[in-house]
Amino acid sequence: MTVAAEVVVVGAGINGLATACALARRGVDVLLVEQFRIGHTRGSSHGRSRIFRLAYAEPHWVRLAREAFGGWRDLEAETGAAVLELHGLLELVRPGEDSSRAALEECGVPFEVLSAREAGERFPVAVPDGFAAIFQPEAGIARADLAQQAFLASLSSHGGRVLEETRIESLAEVDARAVVVTAGSWARPLLGQEGIELPVVVTRETVGYFHLESERPVPSVVDLKPGVRGHGTYALHDPDHGLKIGIHMSGQVTDPDEDGEPEPELVELAREAVVRWFPAADPEPVQLDTCLYTTTDDEQFILERHGRIVVGSACSGHGFKFAPAVGERLAELALEALG
């Protein structure tokens, strides 16, 4: 089967949706192709919530998150969707270890340093002994399900087209002046046929949902893991059950076309995090789920053009929050291909 448009975007996860929207807003004839249905549970963009935060240890991530923040607000204003719920972020760090503090200061982003007592008074969170808590208010969650639907509504309103349940096996099937590959865990073999090596590893990650009722807002929480980049355990508000917890970059290497189950060891670690951080929550999970990480060695994104082919691999387990900014960059690369 051949698909045709001026620009074809392959893969309708959050970055594919954002890219197609950015192109449609510029008046480009764009077709977004998805092998499943939009919102499917086999990839990386499904579910009810993802962490949104400005807090990163590197200033370039802080700046990109601020740009994305503006993009989310623009999408909300256009569609009426309430994508962001900003109850803040608590970043737990041991004294003397890396945190986002220096980068936030450099970028002029407001934050507070809270004691364990202060954090516990504001939020249903117990800060462990020996940790400091950096609170960043412009953070919380992005409603993943609502974000996808908002981008879809915007795409449709600007004349963009969507083709679901259509798997692209080769880019030779794509009749377009530019093709953007935002296929997540399926991107590597697709690009490999074109001689483009995508240096990523696909893993299946485990997340747990726990019952938590609280009159106080539930912030997102990240625990910086000593000796490695980024955080280890993370927690965030879930609109249905109250709490979602996962262990960052801990899953096994997998084939995205295979089915997978939550890993019992990671479920147990999530239970322990509930007991440690959220004593008011029930430590028995009410739901378990998996999602795919498509990760580079340094967790950076790959956004580049090879002739008519634009590569959009903005994953590595933390890409969702940046989608509006990533979509703009990939759209600009596609426009370069159009000449």
VOPAGU-2260 file (C-alpha; in pm, 1 decimal, decimal comma):
REM VOPAGU-2260
SITE   aa  ch    i         X         Y         Z
SITE  MET   A    0       0,0       0,0       0,0
SITE  THR   A    1     129,5     346,6     -87,5
SITE  VAL   A    2      41,3     650,8     123,6
SITE  ALA   A    3      73,3     998,3     -22,5
SITE  ALA   A    4      87,9    1360,7      89,7
SITE  GLU   A    5     327,5    1652,2      74,1
SITE  VAL   A    6     457,8    1541,3     414,3
SITE  VAL   A    7     384,0    1204,2     573,8
SITE  VAL   A    8     443,2    1154,6     946,7
SITE  VAL   A    9     490,7     788,4    1042,1
SITE  GLY   A   10     386,4     715,2    1399,9
SITE  ALA   A   11     108,5     892,8    1591,5
SITE  GLY   A   12     246,2     892,2    1942,2
SITE  ILE   A   13     268,3    1228,7    2114,5
SITE  ASN   A   14     563,2    1351,1    1906,0
SITE  GLY   A   15     406,4    1245,2    1577,5
SITE  LEU   A   16      83,8    1422,1    1671,4
SITE  ALA   A   17     273,0    1737,9    1770,6
SITE  THR   A   18     474,4    1733,4    1447,1
SITE  ALA   A   19     172,4    1682,7    1224,2
SITE  CYS   A   20      -7,3    1966,5    1406,4
SITE  ALA   A   21     286,6    2202,3    1361,9
SITE  LEU   A   22     293,6    2128,0     989,4
SITE  ALA   A   23     -83,4    2158,8     942,6
SITE  ARG   A   24     -81,1    2496,0    1118,8
SITE  ARG   A   25     166,9    2612,6     854,8
SITE  GLY   A   26     -70,3    2508,4     577,4
SITE  VAL   A   27     124,5    2197,7     475,1
SITE  ASP   A   28     -58,4    1899,1     326,7
SITE  VAL   A   29      23,3    1645,9     599,7
SITE  LEU   A   30     -85,4    1286,5     654,3
SITE  LEU   A   31     -27,1    1118,5     992,2
SITE  VAL   A   32      -7,2     738,8     969,0
SITE  GLU   A   33     -45,8     507,8    1271,7
SITE  GLN   A   34      -9,8     128,5    1271,7
SITE  PHE   A   35    -260,5      90,5    1557,9
SITE  ARG   A   36    -531,6     326,0    1679,4
SITE  ILE   A   37    -435,3     661,2    1829,5
SITE  GLY   A   38    -415,6     618,3    2206,4
SITE  HIS   A   39    -321,2     248,6    2185,3
SITE  THR   A   40    -141,8      88,1    2481,0
SITE  ARG   A   41     148,5     -82,7    2301,9
SITE  GLY   A   42     390,2     210,3    2285,0
SITE  SER   A   43     508,2     503,7    2493,7
SITE  SER   A   44     234,5     769,1    2485,8
SITE  HIS   A   45     -67,5     598,5    2642,1
SITE  GLY   A   46    -213,2     639,6    2987,9
SITE  ARG   A   47    -361,4     920,2    3191,6
SITE  SER   A   48     -60,2    1117,2    3312,4
SITE  ARG   A   49     306,3    1198,2    3257,4
SITE  ILE   A   50     533,8    1414,4    3469,0
SITE  PHE   A   51     569,9    1772,1    3352,5
SITE  ARG   A   52     861,8    1961,9    3503,8
SITE  LEU   A   53    1108,9    2238,0    3433,5
SITE  ALA   A   54    1360,2    2096,5    3681,5
SITE  TYR   A   55    1661,7    1939,2    3513,0
SITE  ALA   A   56    2027,9    1942,6    3609,8
SITE  GLU   A   57    2127,7    2070,2    3262,2
SITE  PRO   A   58    2019,2    2420,7    3153,6
SITE  HIS   A   59    1940,5    2317,3    2795,9
SITE  TRP   A   60    1670,0    2080,3    2921,1
SITE  VAL   A   61    1526,5    2354,5    3145,0
SITE  ARG   A   62    1506,9    2591,0    2847,9
SITE  LEU   A   63    1345,6    2327,3    2626,1
SITE  ALA   A   64    1090,0    2249,3    2897,6
SITE  ARG   A   65    1002,1    2619,1    2927,4
SITE  GLU   A   66     949,8    2634,1    2551,0
SITE  ALA   A   67     728,9    2324,4    2569,0
SITE  PHE   A   68     533,6    2480,3    2855,7
SITE  GLY   A   69     435,7    2766,5    2627,3
SITE  GLY   A   70     337,6    2518,5    2357,4
SITE  TRP   A   71     112,6    2327,2    2595,2
SITE  ARG   A   72     -55,9    2650,0    2701,3
SITE  ASP   A   73    -111,9    2743,9    2336,0
SITE  LEU   A   74    -266,4    2401,9    2268,3
SITE  GLU   A   75    -494,9    2440,2    2570,2
SITE  ALA   A   76    -604,3    2785,8    2455,3
SITE  GLU   A   77    -676,3    2659,1    2104,5
SITE  THR   A   78    -868,6    2345,3    2198,0
SITE  GLY   A   79   -1009,7    2415,6    2543,6
SITE  ALA   A   80    -839,4    2104,9    2684,1
SITE  ALA   A   81    -686,7    2119,8    3033,4
SITE  VAL   A   82    -365,4    1929,9    2962,4
SITE  LEU   A   83    -141,8    2053,0    3245,5
SITE  GLU   A   84    -221,6    2008,3    3614,7
SITE  LEU   A   85      46,0    2197,8    3804,3
SITE  HIS   A   86      65,6    2080,1    4164,1
SITE  GLY   A   87     443,4    2113,9    4162,9
SITE  LEU   A   88     745,7    1884,6    4174,3
SITE  LEU   A   89     947,2    1768,7    4473,6
SITE  GLU   A   90    1300,0    1671,4    4377,1
SITE  LEU   A   91    1457,3    1464,3    4654,7
SITE  VAL   A   92    1835,6    1491,5    4677,2
SITE  ARG   A   93    2098,6    1393,9    4928,4
SITE  PRO   A   94    2316,9    1684,1    5049,9
SITE  GLY   A   95    2617,9    1737,7    4826,3
SITE  GLU   A   96    2475,7    1547,0    4529,3
SITE  ASP   A   97    2371,3    1684,3    4191,8
SITE  SER   A   98    2032,7    1848,7    4162,3
SITE  SER   A   99    1852,7    2088,4    3931,9
SITE  ARG   A  100    1919,4    2385,0    4161,3
SITE  ALA   A  101    2209,6    2539,9    3967,9
SITE  ALA   A  102    2034,8    2501,2    3631,3
SITE  LEU   A  103    1712,1    2650,6    3765,3
SITE  GLU   A  104    1902,8    2946,3    3905,5
SITE  GLU   A  105    2088,0    2997,8    3575,5
SITE  CYS   A  106    1759,7    2995,8    3381,3
SITE  GLY   A  107    1572,8    3214,5    3628,1
SITE  VAL   A  108    1316,7    2949,1    3720,8
SITE  PRO   A  109    1166,9    2991,2    4070,1
SITE  PHE   A  110    1202,6    2713,9    4328,6
SITE  GLU   A  111    1212,5    2661,0    4704,1
SITE  VAL   A  112    1419,2    2436,9    4927,4
SITE  LEU   A  113    1184,6    2273,0    5178,0
SITE  SER   A  114    1260,6    2088,6    5496,2
SITE  ALA   A  115    1104,3    1748,3    5550,1
SITE  ARG   A  116     855,5    1908,7    5788,9
SITE  GLU   A  117     761,5    2185,3    5543,9
SITE  ALA   A  118     713,0    1937,7    5261,1
SITE  GLY   A  119     495,7    1715,1    5481,4
SITE  GLU   A  120     277,2    2008,5    5584,3
SITE  ARG   A  121     205,0    2107,6    5224,5
SITE  PHE   A  122     177,1    1768,2    5058,2
SITE  PRO   A  123      87,3    1405,2    5143,8
SITE  VAL   A  124     457,2    1319,5    5105,8
SITE  ALA   A  125     713,5    1196,9    5358,9
SITE  VAL   A  126    1065,0    1317,4    5275,6
SITE  PRO   A  127    1311,4    1048,9    5392,7
SITE  ASP   A  128    1580,5    1128,9    5646,8
SITE  GLY   A  129    1896,7    1264,9    5491,1
SITE  PHE   A  130    1723,7    1417,0    5187,1
SITE  ALA   A  131    1657,6    1776,2    5089,9
SITE  ALA   A  132    1346,6    1868,2    4891,3
SITE  ILE   A  133    1363,5    2116,6    4606,2
SITE  PHE   A  134    1012,9    2233,5    4521,9
SITE  GLN   A  135     944,1    2368,4    4172,1
SITE  PRO   A  136     587,8    2502,4    4136,6
SITE  GLU   A  137     561,3    2507,3    3752,7
SITE  ALA   A  138     537,5    2130,2    3741,5
SITE  GLY   A  139     301,0    1842,5    3802,3
SITE  ILE   A  140     145,5    1630,2    3529,3
SITE  ALA   A  141      46,8    1643,4    3165,7
SITE  ARG   A  142    -276,8    1455,4    3101,2
SITE  ALA   A  143    -144,9    1213,1    2839,6
SITE  ASP   A  144    -485,4    1104,5    2713,1
SITE  LEU   A  145    -617,8    1459,6    2688,7
SITE  ALA   A  146    -297,1    1579,3    2523,4
SITE  GLN   A  147    -330,7    1327,2    2243,1
SITE  GLN   A  148    -693,7    1418,8    2184,1
SITE  ALA   A  149    -613,9    1791,4    2187,7
SITE  PHE   A  150    -340,9    1752,8    1926,4
SITE  LEU   A  151    -576,4    1537,5    1718,8
SITE  ALA   A  152    -847,2    1803,3    1736,1
SITE  SER   A  153    -601,4    2076,1    1638,6
SITE  LEU   A  154    -466,9    1868,5    1349,9
SITE  SER   A  155    -815,4    1808,8    1214,9
SITE  SER   A  156    -914,0    2175,1    1248,0
SITE  HIS   A  157    -613,8    2277,5    1036,3
SITE  GLY   A  158    -686,2    2027,0     759,3
SITE  GLY   A  159    -441,8    1754,0     857,8
SITE  ARG   A  160    -534,2    1395,6     776,9
SITE  VAL   A  161    -496,5    1078,0     984,6
SITE  LEU   A  162    -472,1     718,1     865,0
SITE  GLU   A  163    -496,8     462,2    1145,9
SITE  GLU   A  164    -442,7      85,1    1149,5
SITE  THR   A  165    -192,9     115,0     865,1
SITE  ARG   A  166     157,8     -18,4     923,1
SITE  ILE   A  167     438,8     121,2     710,7
SITE  GLU   A  168     683,4    -163,9     649,5
SITE  SER   A  169     917,2      40,1     428,5
SITE  LEU   A  170     954,7     409,5     354,2
SITE  ALA   A  171     938,7     309,4     -13,3
SITE  GLU   A  172     563,4     289,3      51,0
SITE  VAL   A  173     555,3     662,6     126,8
SITE  ASP   A  174     490,0     897,5    -164,7
SITE  ALA   A  175     590,5    1230,5     -10,5
SITE  ARG   A  176     841,9    1509,5     -54,3
SITE  ALA   A  177     927,1    1469,5     313,6
SITE  VAL   A  178     863,5    1186,5     557,6
SITE  VAL   A  179     898,3    1229,0     934,3
SITE  VAL   A  180     961,1     907,7    1129,0
SITE  THR   A  181     826,7     936,1    1483,4
SITE  ALA   A  182     768,8     564,4    1521,1
SITE  GLY   A  183     914,8     526,8    1870,2
SITE  SER   A  184    1032,7     172,3    1937,5
SITE  TRP   A  185     956,1      71,9    1578,1
SITE  ALA   A  186    1174,3     345,8    1424,5
SITE  ARG   A  187    1509,6     168,4    1427,3
SITE  PRO   A  188    1434,3    -114,1    1178,5
SITE  LEU   A  189    1233,8     120,3     956,3
SITE  LEU   A  190    1521,2     367,7     933,4
SITE  GLY   A  191    1779,5      89,4     905,9
SITE  GLN   A  192    1635,8      -6,7     567,5
SITE  GLU   A  193    1734,6     342,9     451,0
SITE  GLY   A  194    2088,9     312,2     585,3
SITE  ILE   A  195    2015,4     535,9     884,1
SITE  GLU   A  196    2145,7     389,2    1209,8
SITE  LEU   A  197    1939,0     485,4    1514,3
SITE  PRO   A  198    2147,0     419,8    1830,1
SITE  VAL   A  199    1865,4     330,4    2069,1
SITE  VAL   A  200    1770,0      42,5    2297,7
SITE  VAL   A  201    1406,4     -59,0    2353,6
SITE  THR   A  202    1302,3    -167,1    2703,5
SITE  ARG   A  203     966,7    -253,8    2857,8
SITE  GLU   A  204     910,7     -55,8    3178,2
SITE  THR   A  205     672,1    -130,3    3465,6
SITE  VAL   A  206     443,3     121,5    3636,6
SITE  GLY   A  207     203,7      73,6    3925,3
SITE  TYR   A  208    -109,0     263,3    4028,4
SITE  PHE   A  209    -203,9     299,6    4393,8
SITE  HIS   A  210    -505,6     429,8    4582,2
SITE  LEU   A  211    -440,4     765,9    4745,5
SITE  GLU   A  212    -701,0    1008,6    4873,8
SITE  SER   A  213    -582,9    1346,6    4994,1
SITE  GLU   A  214    -728,9    1693,2    5041,1
SITE  ARG   A  215    -380,8    1829,0    4973,1
SITE  PRO   A  216    -243,6    1835,8    4617,9
SITE  VAL   A  217     -29,3    1541,6    4507,6
SITE  PRO   A  218     296,0    1671,0    4354,9
SITE  SER   A  219     521,3    1482,5    4123,0
SITE  VAL   A  220     823,9    1340,3    4303,9
SITE  VAL   A  221    1161,3    1231,9    4167,5
SITE  ASP   A  222    1444,8    1070,6    4361,1
SITE  LEU   A  223    1784,3    1138,7    4208,9
SITE  LYS   A  224    1979,3     813,9    4181,4
SITE  PRO   A  225    2344,2     845,9    4293,0
SITE  GLY   A  226    2608,0     767,4    4031,7
SITE  VAL   A  227    2387,9     777,5    3720,4
SITE  ARG   A  228    2215,0    1038,9    3506,7
SITE  GLY   A  229    1867,5    1147,7    3605,6
SITE  HIS   A  230    1625,1    1010,5    3858,2
SITE  GLY   A  231    1562,6     662,4    3987,4
SITE  THR   A  232    1214,3     628,6    4135,2
SITE  TYR   A  233     940,4     867,5    4023,6
SITE  ALA   A  234     585,3     933,2    4139,0
SITE  LEU   A  235     302,2    1144,3    4004,7
SITE  HIS   A  236     -67,9    1206,0    4039,5
SITE  ASP   A  237    -303,6     965,4    3861,9
SITE  PRO   A  238    -650,2    1111,2    3792,5
SITE  ASP   A  239    -825,9     777,9    3853,6
SITE  HIS   A  240    -647,7     614,0    4146,3
SITE  GLY   A  241    -449,4     897,1    4298,6
SITE  LEU   A  242     -91,1     780,9    4253,3
SITE  LYS   A  243     136,5     638,8    3983,6
SITE  ILE   A  244     490,0     513,0    4056,5
SITE  GLY   A  245     767,8     366,7    3844,3
SITE  ILE   A  246    1140,1     291,8    3854,6
SITE  HIS   A  247    1308,7     487,9    3575,7
SITE  MET   A  248    1511,7     292,8    3316,9
SITE  SER   A  249    1483,4     -41,5    3492,9
SITE  GLY   A  250    1306,0    -264,1    3239,8
SITE  GLN   A  251    1435,5    -545,9    3023,7
SITE  VAL   A  252    1533,8    -512,5    2658,1
SITE  THR   A  253    1236,3    -614,9    2445,1
SITE  ASP   A  254    1088,2    -647,0    2098,2
SITE  PRO   A  255     804,3    -391,7    2063,5
SITE  ASP   A  256     598,6    -638,7    1861,0
SITE  GLU   A  257     595,0    -887,4    2148,4
SITE  ASP   A  258     355,0    -877,1    2441,9
SITE  GLY   A  259     502,5    -812,8    2784,6
SITE  GLU   A  260     398,8    -821,3    3148,2
SITE  PRO   A  261     490,9    -606,8    3450,7
SITE  GLU   A  262     803,9    -731,0    3628,1
SITE  PRO   A  263     733,4    -850,7    3985,9
SITE  GLU   A  264    1065,7    -714,8    4116,8
SITE  LEU   A  265     981,8    -367,2    3993,0
SITE  VAL   A  266     630,8    -387,1    4134,6
SITE  GLU   A  267     786,2    -462,8    4474,5
SITE  LEU   A  268    1017,6    -161,5    4443,2
SITE  ALA   A  269     716,1      54,9    4363,2
SITE  ARG   A  270     537,7     -77,2    4673,8
SITE  GLU   A  271     841,6      13,0    4883,4
SITE  ALA   A  272     839,8     365,1    4738,1
SITE  VAL   A  273     473,6     406,2    4834,3
SITE  VAL   A  274     550,0     309,3    5192,8
SITE  ARG   A  275     855,1     537,4    5199,4
SITE  TRP   A  276     705,3     847,9    5038,2
SITE  PHE   A  277     325,9     827,2    5064,5
SITE  PRO   A  278     226,7     674,7    5401,5
SITE  ALA   A  279    -140,2     765,4    5345,0
SITE  ALA   A  280    -158,6     553,5    5029,0
SITE  ASP   A  281    -247,3     185,5    5005,4
SITE  PRO   A  282      75,9       2,6    4908,7
SITE  GLU   A  283    -111,8    -268,2    4719,5
SITE  PRO   A  284    -138,1    -170,3    4351,5
SITE  VAL   A  285    -483,8    -135,7    4203,6
SITE  GLN   A  286    -349,2    -147,0    3847,7
SITE  LEU   A  287     -23,6    -245,7    3677,4
SITE  ASP   A  288      88,8    -140,7    3333,5
SITE  THR   A  289     387,4    -139,9    3100,5
SITE  CYS   A  290     522,5     108,6    2849,9
SITE  LEU   A  291     817,3     117,4    2613,0
SITE  TYR   A  292    1131,7     325,8    2651,3
SITE  THR   A  293    1338,7     393,1    2340,1
SITE  THR   A  294    1662,8     516,6    2490,6
SITE  THR   A  295    1988,8     666,3    2371,3
SITE  ASP   A  296    2305,1     620,1    2579,2
SITE  ASP   A  297    2293,5     977,5    2711,0
SITE  GLU   A  298    1912,5    1017,9    2708,6
SITE  GLN   A  299    1943,0    1293,0    2446,3
SITE  PHE   A  300    1695,9    1318,7    2159,9
SITE  ILE   A  301    1775,4    1246,7    1795,2
SITE  LEU   A  302    1615,7    1512,4    1573,9
SITE  GLU   A  303    1784,9    1521,3    1235,0
SITE  ARG   A  304    1729,6    1515,1     859,7
SITE  HIS   A  305    1867,6    1276,6     597,7
SITE  GLY   A  306    1747,5    1410,3     263,2
SITE  ARG   A  307    1370,1    1377,1     258,5
SITE  ILE   A  308    1371,4    1166,4     577,5
SITE  VAL   A  309    1338,1    1342,9     912,9
SITE  VAL   A  310    1422,8    1138,4    1222,2
SITE  GLY   A  311    1224,5    1219,2    1536,4
SITE  SER   A  312    1337,3     999,3    1825,0
SITE  ALA   A  313    1252,7    1211,9    2128,9
SITE  CYS   A  314    1198,9     936,8    2381,0
SITE  SER   A  315    1442,1     802,2    2645,9
SITE  GLY   A  316    1165,7     789,6    2904,1
SITE  HIS   A  317    1134,2    1164,4    2948,8
SITE  GLY   A  318    1023,3    1292,5    2609,9
SITE  PHE   A  319     646,9    1335,8    2654,7
SITE  LYS   A  320     666,7    1672,1    2830,6
SITE  PHE   A  321     867,6    1825,6    2546,2
SITE  ALA   A  322     627,5    1730,7    2263,9
SITE  PRO   A  323     514,7    2081,3    2159,6
SITE  ALA   A  324     876,0    2199,5    2126,9
SITE  VAL   A  325     990,8    1878,1    1956,8
SITE  GLY   A  326     702,4    1897,7    1709,6
SITE  GLU   A  327     807,8    2248,6    1607,5
SITE  ARG   A  328    1167,1    2138,3    1548,2
SITE  LEU   A  329    1067,6    1835,9    1341,4
SITE  ALA   A  330     826,4    2047,6    1138,8
SITE  GLU   A  331    1109,1    2290,5    1057,4
SITE  LEU   A  332    1328,3    2001,3     941,3
SITE  ALA   A  333    1044,9    1875,1     719,7
SITE  LEU   A  334    1007,6    2221,8     569,6
SITE  GLU   A  335    1382,1    2219,0     493,2
SITE  ALA   A  336    1328,7    1896,2     300,7
SITE  LEU   A  337    1049,4    2060,5     101,3
SITE  GLY   A  338    1299,3    2329,3      -3,5
